[in-house]
Each structure stands twice: as structure tokens, then as C-alpha cells.
Amino acid sequence: MKYRAFFIPILLITLFFGCKDEKNKPIEDNKQISLKTTTDEIITLTKTDSGFKDESNKVLFLNFFTTSCAPCNAQFPHLNNLQEKYKNELKIISVLLEEKRPEEIQNFIKDKKIGFDITADKNNFRLSITLGNITNVPYMLIYDKNGQYVTHYTTATPEEMIEADLKRIF
């Protein structure tokens, strides 16, 4: 009986305050989230009223993917072309939605010849939740320089279609 009086308050405190899972917490407006790239750089995204922006002052292209997704893999050459062609106006960030060992990710990047940032971080999942719990990939979003939503794609998309959308906002 003595133990019950001691353990019940501890159990309640732990239940309500001790088990926060930041991975599943959405990002609030005007808040920032830091994503760690595969090269150990930190990209900071700031949530706007209708999207995200980063410190580069470029159009932001978020590409959510998994390494086992065939349409995602088919998209990488197109994204490489767009990043190279519009490197002064466009920032592509691929957001990995699976947990992989660093060497597996590095081999994947090398194999696909990816020439833009890839984030492999627990905050990737938090970003996904904020954007509506993205689970179907590929999923790509475009935000203008001010962080305002422009468009999104829910499947592999022809490079020409993406480029036409980008040209409208450059």
C-alpha cells in the first residue's frame, strides 16, 4: 500500500512529461528545423505560413524518397540535371524517409551520382509529419524564395514538367 502512493505519481509524471518523442512532433509556424546532410552539414529550414524556406534565398525543392523506391531512383538523374542547370536559383534537398547506415547511404549516393544535398536525420520524419505525414514516395514539393508553396508531385514526374513549373517562379 505504501508503494502504491509512491509509484502512482511517478508513473503519471513519466507518462505525461517523460516520454516525449520529438521525431513525431510537427514543426510550428515560424519555427526552424535543422536537417543533417550526409556530408554532416546542417540545413536549417524555417516554416512559413504556407511552406518552408532556407537560408540560401533560392527556390526550395524537397524530394522525399526511400532507397528501395524504383520511381524515386528514376527521378535522380532528372533532379541532377535541374540542380546543375539552375544551381544559382534552385536548392534541391532529398529527404530520406528510412533509416540506413551511413555507409549504405554513401554507396547509394555514389551509385546514383547524386549531386545535391541528401538529409538522413531523425528530423526528416518530423518534417514529413508536418507536411501531412508523407509516406508515399516519391513526393516532391516546390517553394518559392519566400517559402510560399508553389506545387507538389506525388509520383515520378517528367523533368520537362518540373522545369516548366520552376521557370514560372524564377
N, C-alpha and C positions, 0 to 999 in steps of 0.2 A: 504494500500500500504506500509506503514511504517513497518507493522508487517511481511509482506512477506519477506522483505530484512533481517529481524532478524531471522525468523524461518527457512528459506531455508538452510542457512549454518549450523544451529544446527541440522536440520534433516539429512543433508549429513554427518556430523561428527558422529552422533549417528548411522547412517546406516552402515558406514564403520568401525568404531572403537568401538562402544559401545555395540555391540551385539555379542560378541564372545561366542561361545558355545564350551567350551573345551571338552565336552562329545563327540562331533562329530569330533574332530581333531585327525588325525593319529599321531603316535609316529615316530619321525625322527630317522635315524641311529645314533648309539652311544648315544642315549638319554635314560633316565630312566623313568619308570613309577612305581608309588607306588600303591599297591593294599592293601586295608584294609581287614583283615580276620574277621570272625565272632567272634573271641576272641580278637579283637582290636589290633592285631599285624599288623605290616606293612611289606609286602613283596615287595622288590624292584627288578624289572626286568630291565635288560639292553638290549636294542635292538642291535643285532649283524648284520652282513651283510646278514645272511640268517635265522635269528630267534631271540631267546631270551635266556638269562641265568640269574641266580640269584646268590646271594652271597654264597649259600650252596656248590657250586662246585660239584653238583650232576647232574645226568640226570634229565631233567625237563620234566614233563608230564603235559600238560594243558588239562583240561577236561571242555569244555563249555557245560552248561546244563541249564534246567529250572526244577522247582519242579513238574510241571504237565506232563513232558515228560516220558512216560512209559519206552521206551528203555533206557533213562538216568538213571531212577531209578533201572532198572535191572542191570546196569553196576556197581553200587556202591559196592556190595559185592565182585566183582572181583577186583576192584580197591583197596578195603580194604586189600584183600589178597596179592596183589602185593606190596602195601606200606609196609605191615608188613614183607613180605619175603625179600624185598630189601631195607629196611629202611636206610642202610648205603650208598647205591648207587643211590637211587631214591627219587625225591621230586615230589609228586603229588599235584597239585593245581586245585581245581574245581572252575570254574569261572561262577557265577550265572548271567544269562542274562535276568533277570526280577527284578523288584523292589518289594520287600516284606518287611513287618515289621520285625524287629529283632526277636520278639518272634515267628513268623511263621517260620523263618529260623532255630532258635534253636530247635523248635519242629521237624522240618524236619530232622535235623542232628541227633537228639536223636532217632527218629523213624527208620532211616536208619542205625544207628550205624556207622556213618562216622568217620573214624579215621585219616583223613588228613585235610589239610587246605582248607577252602572254603572262597572265597572272595565274598563280597556283597558290591560293591562300584561303584560309578559313573564311575571310571576308567575302570571297566570291559567292558563297552560299547566302550570306546576308544581303548582298546586292541583288541576288536572284529573288529572294523573298520580297524585298522592297519593290521590285518590278512586277510583282504578281505571282511569285513562286514559279519561276521558269523551270520547267522540267523537260519540255520537248525541245530538242535541238536538231538542227541549228536554229538559233534565234538571234536576230541581229537588229540593233536599234541605231538610229542616227539622231544626234542632237546638234543643233547649230552652235555657233561660237558662244552664244549667251546661255547655253544649256537648255534651250527650248526643244521639246520633242518635234521631230520632223516626220519620221516614218519608221516602220519596222518590217521585218521579213520573218516569216515563220517556217521557211523551207529553203533549200538551196535556191539561190537566185542568180540569174544571168548577170555577168559583170556589166554588160551594157545597161541593164535596168538600174543597177545600183549607181553606175556612173551618171546616168541621166538625172537621178534624184539628187546626187551630190552637186552636179552643175547648177541645179536650180537654187542652191543655197550658198555657193561660193561667192 
